Amino acid sequence: MNRIFVLIHITFVLISCNVSTKNEDLSVFRYNSESGITSLDPAFATSQDNIWAVNQLFNGLVQLDTNLQIQPCIAKSWEITDSGKIYTFHLRNDVYFHSDKSLSETQRRVTAHDFKYSFNRIIDPITASPGAWIFNGKVVDNGFAVINDSTFQITLNEAFAPFLGILSMPYCMVVPQEAVEYYGKGFARKPIGTGPFQFFVWEQDVSLVMHKNPNYFEQINGEGLPHLDAVQINFLGNKQMALLQTLKGKLDMFSGITSTSKDVVLDKTGDIQPNLTEKLVLEKKPFLNTEYLAIQVDPELVQKPFDNTLFRQAISLAIDRNKMIRNLRNGVGTPAAGGFIPIGLPGYHESEYSKFDAEAAKRKLKESGYLEHPLPITLTTTKDYLDLCVFIQKSVEDIGVQCEIEVLPSSELKAQKRNGNKAFFRASWIMDYPDAENYLSCFYSKNFAPSGPNYTHFKNDAFDKLYEHALIESDDEKRVLMYQRLDSILMSEQPIIVLFYDQSVRLLNKQVTGLVNNPLNIPTIKYADKK
């Protein structure tokens, strides 16, 4: 009864605008979601905002540590047999779904049947999950099998080396069939998982509150997780307001430095401003996110002069990436000197096409024939990256290319690039699972958007053949060499212009300890505590 009273008390405190965040009876971690959360269903965990929340509420067979190494989660062990085609997982017997009226038992244990249901649900066209691609074409028909309650098996069409990493994605987190059927589409707003926190209340456009799961199965040093009593996610649509709330101590974390906030938070060298150090700490870590410019190169859709490879190479050579990072991002990020695979990931290699050389850019432009028939180009972006695109505009104009900038809402740009309607646009790719194949899949011809991540509609027979070979190569060293060759093909053809490899930047309340981050920029709040 005391525990129930405390949780009710937490909720009233959280939704009150006037209560101090320093209430010593509570340990609550608060952060903001500027873009908002559209779904708490793992089947629709596409945006960063959705993924962050889903990771607190659900678990999968495996999970990633801070170095992106695959670790056990609900699966305590596994074997890979039949030359890499069969994966057999042995499940823990102490994992329970959050208590809910929709479940058949007060404490409903997770079994292999739940994973079979969850995975089949992802590929079911009725679900219409954007994550269906992770299994389609890889898993045989009826390839999800229950051996017994604690043994689950997956059979692939052919060996696929990155498959374990794919299983760490939110799409692969387990859900209870009874709850999904009971709530229907409402499951997205009333999720039932196994995670360290459980859903409590979601007030539209105000906040989402999650409470500590008292039956959570993971421990650290013999102590049960999580340490905190609750997590509150606010929905302040204005990032400047979120920063102000962090500076006042009303939010515990501010993530993502923009052009409008960088000088408030960072000095010119990228360190925290001295006036903020009393209450806040700055965390900067590698973030496997490649920022780039994409070019639509489909022969039926490409616009002149982008149909010319030499012209595309000239644009890339015209951009001083070091100056861009120094002046526009206060040193946050690593200027690209390589390909699409980011620095720090096996497969990264340097590329001559990502290095600033204005004279070489002018020569390429002349060789392309562009100067004989000059045409203006249009670069499409969102408002958050306008300053970066203005820098690029000036860079290409310096070599003789007239460039206009089009600013669209994020949702509209996303829709148009998926439909192939934009010739030249700013984009980014955050790694889904820990293998460079995830980056290269964006240029495999069978992955054309809108059904896949190939937004440029790049097609190269040599690339496709080598990519397919790499998928079944079990020798890690050989596969990494293939990845480097694939990235070299990509950079020489230049359907994309790589700008920089990102860093995650966070302001964190000094009272918070133990918050874990990884190169996917996903906070693991189950380890966090507050002094």
C-alpha positions as CSV (number, residue, x, y, z in Angstrom):
1,M,0.0,0.0,0.0
2,N,2.9,2.4,0.8
3,R,4.4,1.7,-2.6
4,I,1.1,2.5,-4.4
5,F,0.7,5.7,-2.3
6,V,4.3,6.8,-3.4
7,L,3.6,6.2,-7.1
8,I,0.3,8.1,-6.9
9,H,2.1,10.9,-5.1
10,I,4.8,10.9,-7.8
11,T,2.2,11.3,-10.6
12,F,0.6,14.4,-8.9
13,V,4.0,15.9,-8.4
14,L,5.1,15.3,-12.0
15,I,2.0,16.9,-13.6
16,S,2.2,19.9,-11.3
17,C,3.9,22.8,-13.0
18,N,4.8,24.5,-9.7
19,V,6.5,21.7,-7.7
20,S,10.3,21.8,-7.4
21,T,12.2,19.1,-9.2
22,K,14.4,18.8,-6.0
23,N,11.6,17.1,-3.9
24,E,13.9,14.9,-1.8
25,D,11.2,12.1,-1.5
26,L,11.3,11.4,-5.2
27,S,13.9,10.3,-7.8
28,V,12.5,11.4,-11.1
29,F,14.5,11.8,-14.4
30,R,13.0,14.5,-16.7
31,Y,13.9,15.2,-20.3
32,N,12.2,16.8,-23.2
33,S,11.0,15.5,-26.6
34,E,10.8,18.4,-29.0
35,S,9.4,16.5,-31.9
36,G,6.9,14.5,-29.8
37,I,6.2,10.8,-29.5
38,T,3.9,9.3,-32.0
39,S,3.8,5.7,-30.7
40,L,5.0,3.6,-27.8
41,D,4.5,0.4,-29.9
42,P,7.9,-1.2,-30.8
43,A,6.5,-2.0,-34.2
44,F,6.6,1.8,-34.9
45,A,9.8,2.8,-33.2
46,T,11.2,4.8,-36.1
47,S,12.0,8.3,-34.8
48,Q,14.6,8.9,-32.1
49,D,11.9,10.2,-29.8
50,N,9.9,7.0,-30.1
51,I,13.0,4.8,-29.8
52,W,14.2,6.5,-26.6
53,A,10.8,5.9,-24.9
54,V,10.3,2.4,-26.2
55,N,13.8,1.4,-24.9
56,Q,12.6,2.2,-21.3
57,L,9.4,0.2,-21.6
58,F,10.4,-3.0,-23.6
59,N,13.2,-5.6,-24.0
60,G,14.3,-8.0,-26.7
61,L,16.3,-11.2,-27.0
62,V,19.6,-9.3,-27.0
63,Q,20.8,-5.8,-26.2
64,L,23.8,-3.6,-26.9
65,D,26.4,-2.4,-24.4
66,T,28.2,1.0,-24.5
67,N,30.6,-0.4,-27.0
68,L,27.8,-1.8,-29.2
69,Q,28.8,-5.3,-28.3
70,I,25.8,-7.7,-28.3
71,Q,24.9,-8.9,-24.8
72,P,22.2,-11.2,-23.4
73,C,18.8,-9.8,-22.4
74,I,15.7,-11.9,-22.3
75,A,17.8,-14.6,-24.1
76,K,20.4,-15.8,-21.7
77,S,22.3,-17.7,-24.4
78,W,22.1,-18.8,-28.0
79,E,23.7,-21.0,-30.7
80,I,24.2,-20.3,-34.4
81,T,24.2,-23.5,-36.5
82,D,23.7,-24.8,-40.0
83,S,26.4,-22.5,-41.4
84,G,24.9,-19.4,-39.9
85,K,21.3,-20.1,-40.9
86,I,19.7,-21.3,-37.7
87,Y,19.6,-19.1,-34.5
88,T,18.5,-20.9,-31.3
89,F,17.8,-18.8,-28.2
90,H,17.4,-19.9,-24.6
91,L,15.2,-17.6,-22.6
92,R,15.3,-16.5,-19.0
93,N,12.4,-17.8,-16.9
94,D,12.2,-14.7,-14.6
95,V,10.9,-12.1,-17.1
96,Y,7.4,-10.9,-16.7
97,F,5.2,-8.4,-18.6
98,H,4.0,-5.3,-16.7
99,S,0.8,-6.1,-14.8
100,D,-2.3,-5.1,-16.8
101,K,-6.0,-6.0,-16.9
102,S,-5.6,-7.3,-20.5
103,L,-3.3,-10.1,-19.4
104,S,-4.4,-13.6,-18.5
105,E,-2.3,-13.6,-15.3
106,T,-1.3,-11.1,-12.7
107,Q,2.3,-12.0,-13.3
108,R,2.5,-13.2,-16.9
109,R,5.8,-14.7,-17.8
110,V,7.4,-14.2,-21.2
111,T,7.8,-17.4,-23.3
112,A,9.0,-18.3,-26.7
113,H,5.4,-18.0,-27.9
114,D,5.5,-14.3,-27.3
115,F,8.6,-13.8,-29.5
116,K,7.0,-15.9,-32.3
117,Y,3.9,-13.7,-32.1
118,S,5.9,-10.4,-31.8
119,F,8.1,-11.2,-34.8
120,N,5.3,-12.4,-37.0
121,R,3.4,-9.3,-36.1
122,I,6.2,-7.1,-37.5
123,I,6.1,-8.8,-40.9
124,D,2.2,-9.0,-41.0
125,P,1.0,-6.5,-43.7
126,I,-2.0,-5.8,-41.5
127,T,0.4,-4.3,-38.9
128,A,2.0,-2.2,-41.5
129,S,5.2,-1.9,-39.4
130,P,8.0,0.1,-41.1
131,G,10.3,-2.5,-39.5
132,A,9.1,-5.4,-41.7
133,W,12.3,-5.0,-43.8
134,I,14.5,-6.4,-41.1
135,F,13.0,-9.9,-41.6
136,N,11.5,-9.8,-45.1
137,G,13.8,-11.7,-47.5
138,K,16.0,-12.9,-44.7
139,V,13.8,-15.3,-42.7
140,V,12.3,-18.4,-44.4
141,D,8.5,-18.8,-44.5
142,N,7.3,-19.8,-41.0
143,G,10.9,-19.3,-39.8
144,F,10.0,-18.3,-36.3
145,A,9.6,-21.5,-34.3
146,V,8.8,-22.4,-30.6
147,I,10.8,-25.4,-29.6
148,N,9.5,-25.2,-26.0
149,D,8.4,-22.3,-23.7
150,S,12.0,-21.3,-23.1
151,T,13.5,-22.1,-26.5
152,F,12.9,-19.9,-29.6
153,Q,14.4,-20.5,-33.0
154,I,14.8,-18.4,-36.2
155,T,15.7,-19.9,-39.6
156,L,17.2,-17.7,-42.3
157,N,17.2,-18.2,-46.0
158,E,20.9,-17.8,-46.0
159,A,23.6,-16.7,-43.6
160,F,23.5,-13.1,-42.7
161,A,26.4,-12.0,-40.5
162,P,24.7,-8.8,-39.0
163,F,21.6,-10.7,-37.9
164,L,22.2,-10.7,-34.2
165,G,22.7,-6.9,-34.3
166,I,19.3,-6.6,-36.1
167,L,17.7,-8.4,-33.2
168,S,18.8,-5.6,-30.8
169,M,16.6,-3.1,-32.6
170,P,13.4,-1.8,-31.0
171,Y,11.3,-3.6,-33.7
172,C,12.4,-6.9,-32.1
173,M,11.2,-6.2,-28.6
174,V,8.6,-8.5,-27.2
175,V,4.9,-7.6,-26.7
176,P,2.0,-9.7,-25.3
177,Q,-0.6,-10.8,-27.8
178,E,-3.5,-10.4,-25.3
179,A,-2.7,-6.7,-24.7
180,V,-2.2,-6.0,-28.4
181,E,-5.6,-7.6,-29.2
182,Y,-7.3,-6.0,-26.2
183,Y,-6.2,-2.4,-26.9
184,G,-6.0,-2.7,-30.7
185,K,-4.5,0.5,-32.2
186,G,-4.7,1.9,-28.7
187,F,-1.7,-0.2,-27.7
188,A,0.5,2.6,-29.1
189,R,-0.7,4.7,-26.2
190,K,-1.2,2.0,-23.6
191,P,1.9,-0.2,-24.0
192,I,2.6,-3.3,-22.0
193,G,6.2,-4.4,-22.0
194,T,8.8,-6.0,-19.8
195,G,11.2,-3.0,-19.4
196,P,12.7,-1.3,-16.4
197,F,9.9,1.3,-16.4
198,Q,6.2,0.8,-17.0
199,F,3.6,3.1,-18.6
200,F,1.5,5.3,-16.2
201,V,0.0,8.3,-17.9
202,W,0.3,10.2,-21.2
203,E,-1.2,13.7,-21.2
204,Q,-1.3,14.9,-24.9
205,D,1.1,17.7,-25.6
206,V,2.1,17.9,-22.0
207,S,4.1,14.9,-20.7
208,L,4.5,11.1,-20.6
209,V,5.1,9.5,-17.2
210,M,6.6,6.1,-16.6
211,H,7.0,4.4,-13.2
212,K,9.6,2.0,-11.9
213,N,8.9,-1.6,-12.7
214,P,9.1,-3.3,-9.3
215,N,9.5,-6.8,-11.0
216,Y,12.3,-5.9,-13.4
217,F,14.6,-8.8,-13.9
218,E,18.0,-7.2,-14.4
219,Q,20.4,-6.4,-11.6
220,I,23.8,-4.7,-11.2
221,N,26.2,-5.6,-8.4
222,G,23.4,-7.6,-6.8
223,E,21.0,-4.6,-6.7
224,G,17.8,-4.5,-8.7
225,L,17.2,-2.1,-11.5
226,P,16.1,0.6,-12.2
227,H,17.3,3.0,-9.4
228,L,14.9,5.8,-10.2
229,D,11.2,6.0,-9.2
230,A,10.0,7.5,-12.4
231,V,10.8,9.1,-15.8
232,Q,8.9,12.1,-17.1
233,I,9.1,13.1,-20.8
234,N,7.9,16.6,-21.5
235,F,6.6,17.8,-24.9
236,L,8.0,21.3,-25.2
237,G,7.9,21.9,-28.9
238,N,10.4,24.8,-28.6
239,K,14.0,23.6,-28.2
240,Q,15.0,27.0,-26.7
241,M,12.3,26.6,-24.0
242,A,13.7,23.1,-23.3
243,L,17.2,24.6,-22.9
244,L,15.8,27.3,-20.5
245,Q,14.1,24.6,-18.4
246,T,17.3,22.7,-18.2
247,L,19.2,25.8,-17.1
248,K,16.6,26.3,-14.4
249,G,16.9,22.7,-13.2
250,K,13.4,21.7,-14.2
251,L,14.8,19.2,-16.8
252,D,17.7,16.9,-16.1
253,M,19.0,16.5,-19.6
254,F,19.2,18.7,-22.7
255,S,20.2,16.8,-25.9
256,G,21.2,18.1,-29.3
257,I,22.9,21.4,-29.8
258,T,21.5,23.5,-32.6
259,S,22.7,26.7,-34.3
260,T,20.5,28.7,-32.0
261,S,21.7,27.1,-28.8
262,K,25.4,26.3,-29.5
263,D,26.8,29.6,-28.3
264,V,24.7,29.5,-25.1
265,V,26.0,26.1,-24.2
266,L,29.5,25.9,-25.9
267,D,32.5,28.1,-26.2
268,K,34.3,28.3,-29.5
269,T,36.4,25.3,-28.6
270,G,33.4,23.1,-27.9
271,D,33.7,23.1,-24.1
272,I,30.8,24.0,-21.8
273,Q,30.4,27.7,-21.1
274,P,32.0,28.5,-17.7
275,N,28.8,30.0,-16.3
276,L,27.0,26.7,-16.6
277,T,29.5,24.4,-14.8
278,E,28.0,24.9,-11.3
279,K,24.9,22.9,-11.9
280,L,25.5,21.2,-15.3
281,V,28.0,18.9,-16.9
282,L,28.6,18.5,-20.7
283,E,28.9,15.1,-22.2
284,K,30.2,14.7,-25.8
285,K,30.5,11.2,-27.2
286,P,30.9,9.7,-30.7
287,F,27.5,9.3,-32.4
288,L,27.3,6.9,-35.4
289,N,25.3,9.4,-37.5
290,T,26.6,10.4,-40.9
291,E,25.4,13.8,-42.1
292,Y,25.3,14.2,-45.8
293,L,23.8,15.7,-49.0
294,A,21.8,13.3,-51.1
295,I,21.3,13.4,-54.8
296,Q,18.5,11.7,-56.7
297,V,20.4,9.7,-59.4
298,D,17.6,7.5,-60.8
299,P,17.9,7.8,-64.6
300,E,14.2,8.5,-64.8
301,L,14.2,11.1,-62.0
302,V,17.6,12.7,-62.0
303,Q,17.7,16.4,-62.9
304,K,20.5,18.1,-64.8
305,P,23.3,18.8,-63.9
306,F,23.2,16.1,-61.3
307,D,23.2,13.4,-63.9
308,N,27.0,14.1,-64.4
309,T,29.3,12.3,-61.9
310,L,32.1,14.9,-62.4
311,F,29.6,17.7,-61.4
312,R,28.7,15.8,-58.3
313,Q,32.4,15.3,-57.4
314,A,33.0,19.0,-58.0
315,I,30.3,19.9,-55.4
316,S,31.9,17.6,-52.8
317,L,35.4,19.0,-53.4
318,A,34.1,22.6,-53.0
319,I,33.1,22.2,-49.3
320,D,35.6,23.0,-46.5
321,R,34.3,20.6,-43.9
322,N,36.8,21.6,-41.2
323,K,35.7,25.3,-41.5
324,M,32.1,24.2,-41.4
325,I,32.5,22.3,-38.1
326,R,34.7,25.0,-36.5
327,N,32.5,27.9,-37.4
328,L,29.0,26.5,-37.4
329,R,29.1,23.7,-34.8
330,N,31.7,25.0,-32.3
331,G,33.8,21.9,-33.0
332,V,31.0,19.4,-32.5
333,G,31.5,16.5,-35.0
334,T,34.3,15.1,-37.1
335,P,34.7,16.7,-40.5
336,A,34.3,13.9,-43.1
337,A,37.5,12.7,-44.7
338,G,36.1,9.3,-45.7
339,G,33.0,7.6,-47.0
340,F,29.5,7.0,-45.8
341,I,30.6,4.5,-43.2
342,P,31.4,6.7,-40.2
343,I,34.7,6.9,-38.4
344,G,35.0,4.5,-35.5
345,L,33.1,1.7,-37.3
346,P,34.9,-1.2,-39.0
347,G,34.7,-0.5,-42.7
348,Y,35.6,3.2,-42.5
349,H,38.3,4.4,-44.9
350,E,39.5,7.8,-46.1
351,S,38.3,9.1,-49.5
352,E,39.9,11.6,-51.8
353,Y,36.4,12.8,-52.8
354,S,35.6,14.1,-49.3
355,K,38.6,16.4,-49.0
356,F,38.3,20.2,-49.6
357,D,40.2,21.3,-52.8
358,A,38.7,24.3,-54.5
359,E,41.1,24.2,-57.4
360,A,40.3,20.5,-58.0
361,A,36.6,21.3,-57.7
362,K,36.9,24.0,-60.5
363,R,38.8,21.5,-62.7
364,K,36.1,18.9,-62.2
365,L,33.4,21.4,-62.9
366,K,35.1,22.4,-66.2
367,E,35.6,18.8,-67.2
368,S,31.9,18.1,-66.6
369,G,30.9,20.7,-69.2
370,Y,28.7,22.5,-66.7
371,L,30.3,25.9,-67.5
372,E,29.1,25.6,-71.1
373,H,25.4,25.2,-70.0
374,P,25.2,26.4,-66.4
375,L,22.0,25.6,-64.5
376,P,21.0,26.7,-61.0
377,I,20.6,24.0,-58.4
378,T,18.3,23.8,-55.4
379,L,19.3,22.4,-52.1
380,T,16.3,21.4,-49.8
381,T,16.6,21.3,-46.1
382,T,14.8,21.9,-42.8
383,K,15.1,25.1,-40.7
384,D,17.4,23.4,-38.2
385,Y,20.1,23.0,-40.9
386,L,19.6,26.3,-42.7
387,D,23.0,27.7,-41.5
388,L,24.8,24.7,-42.7
389,C,23.1,24.8,-46.1
390,V,23.9,28.5,-46.5
391,F,27.5,27.6,-45.9
392,I,27.3,25.0,-48.7
393,Q,25.5,27.5,-50.9
394,K,28.4,30.0,-50.6
395,S,31.0,27.1,-51.1
396,V,29.5,26.0,-54.5
397,E,29.0,29.6,-55.6
398,D,32.7,30.2,-55.1
399,I,33.4,27.7,-57.8
400,G,30.8,29.0,-60.2
401,V,27.5,27.1,-59.3
402,Q,24.4,29.1,-58.6
403,C,22.6,27.5,-55.7
404,E,19.2,28.3,-54.2
405,I,17.9,26.9,-50.8
406,E,14.4,25.5,-50.2
407,V,13.3,25.1,-46.5
408,L,10.6,22.6,-45.8
409,P,9.0,21.2,-42.6
410,S,10.7,18.0,-41.6
411,S,7.7,15.8,-42.2
412,E,7.2,17.2,-45.7
413,L,10.9,16.7,-46.7
414,K,10.8,13.2,-45.3
415,A,7.7,12.4,-47.5
416,Q,9.2,13.9,-50.6
417,K,12.5,12.3,-50.4
418,R,10.8,8.9,-49.9
419,N,8.9,9.5,-53.1
420,G,11.9,10.6,-55.0
421,N,10.7,14.1,-55.5
422,K,13.8,16.0,-54.4
423,A,16.9,16.4,-56.6
424,F,19.3,17.5,-53.9
425,F,18.7,17.5,-50.1
426,R,20.4,17.4,-46.7
427,A,20.0,14.1,-44.9
428,S,21.5,11.9,-42.2
429,W,21.7,8.3,-41.4
430,I,21.8,7.0,-37.8
431,M,23.0,3.4,-37.5
432,D,20.1,1.0,-36.7
433,Y,22.3,-1.9,-35.7
434,P,26.1,-2.3,-35.2
435,D,27.4,-3.3,-38.6
436,A,28.5,-1.2,-41.5
437,E,26.2,-3.2,-43.7
438,N,23.4,-1.0,-42.3
439,Y,25.0,2.0,-44.0
440,L,25.7,0.3,-47.3
441,S,22.1,-1.1,-47.5
442,C,21.1,2.5,-48.3
443,F,22.5,2.1,-51.7
444,Y,21.6,-1.5,-52.6
445,S,19.3,-1.4,-55.7
446,K,16.7,-3.7,-54.2
447,N,16.2,-1.1,-51.4
448,F,14.8,1.7,-53.5
449,A,12.6,4.1,-51.5
450,P,9.8,4.3,-50.6
451,S,9.9,0.5,-49.7
452,G,13.6,0.7,-48.6
453,P,16.2,3.2,-47.4
454,N,17.8,3.9,-50.9
455,Y,16.5,7.5,-51.2
456,T,19.0,8.3,-54.0
457,H,17.9,5.3,-56.2
458,F,21.6,4.5,-56.7
459,K,22.1,1.4,-58.8
460,N,25.5,-0.1,-59.6
461,D,25.8,-3.8,-60.7
462,A,29.3,-4.2,-59.2
463,F,28.1,-2.7,-56.0
464,D,25.1,-5.0,-55.8
465,K,27.1,-8.1,-56.5
466,L,29.8,-7.3,-53.9
467,Y,27.1,-6.3,-51.3
468,E,25.3,-9.6,-51.7
469,H,28.6,-11.4,-51.3
470,A,29.4,-9.5,-48.1
471,L,26.1,-10.5,-46.6
472,I,27.1,-14.1,-46.4
473,E,30.8,-13.7,-45.6
474,S,31.4,-15.1,-42.1
475,D,35.1,-14.0,-41.9
476,D,35.0,-10.6,-40.2
477,E,38.3,-9.3,-41.7
478,K,37.2,-10.3,-45.3
479,R,33.8,-8.7,-44.8
480,V,35.3,-5.4,-43.6
481,L,37.5,-5.3,-46.7
482,M,34.4,-5.8,-48.8
483,Y,32.7,-2.9,-47.0
484,Q,35.6,-0.6,-47.7
485,R,35.5,-1.5,-51.4
486,L,31.8,-0.9,-51.5
487,D,32.2,2.5,-49.9
488,S,34.9,3.3,-52.4
489,I,32.5,2.6,-55.3
490,L,29.9,4.7,-53.6
491,M,32.2,7.7,-53.1
492,S,33.6,7.6,-56.7
493,E,30.0,7.6,-58.1
494,Q,29.0,10.3,-55.6
495,P,25.2,9.9,-55.2
496,I,25.9,11.4,-51.8
497,I,28.2,14.1,-50.4
498,V,29.4,13.3,-46.9
499,L,29.7,16.3,-44.6
500,F,30.6,15.1,-41.1
501,Y,30.3,12.3,-38.6
502,D,28.3,13.5,-35.6
503,Q,28.8,13.6,-31.9
504,S,26.1,13.4,-29.3
505,V,26.1,16.5,-27.0
506,R,24.2,16.6,-23.7
507,L,23.8,19.0,-20.8
508,L,23.2,16.9,-17.7
509,N,22.1,17.9,-14.3
510,K,24.9,17.3,-11.8
511,Q,22.5,15.5,-9.5
512,V,22.2,12.7,-12.1
513,T,24.6,9.8,-11.9
514,G,25.0,6.6,-13.9
515,L,23.2,7.6,-17.0
516,V,24.7,5.5,-19.8
517,N,24.9,6.5,-23.4
518,N,26.1,4.6,-26.5
519,P,27.2,5.5,-30.0
520,L,23.6,5.2,-31.2
521,N,22.8,8.1,-28.8
522,I,20.2,6.1,-26.9
523,P,20.2,6.9,-23.1
524,T,20.0,3.9,-20.9
525,I,18.0,5.3,-17.9
526,K,17.8,2.0,-16.0
527,Y,21.3,2.6,-14.6
528,A,20.7,6.3,-13.7
529,D,20.2,7.7,-10.2
530,K,19.8,11.2,-8.6
531,K,21.7,12.4,-5.6
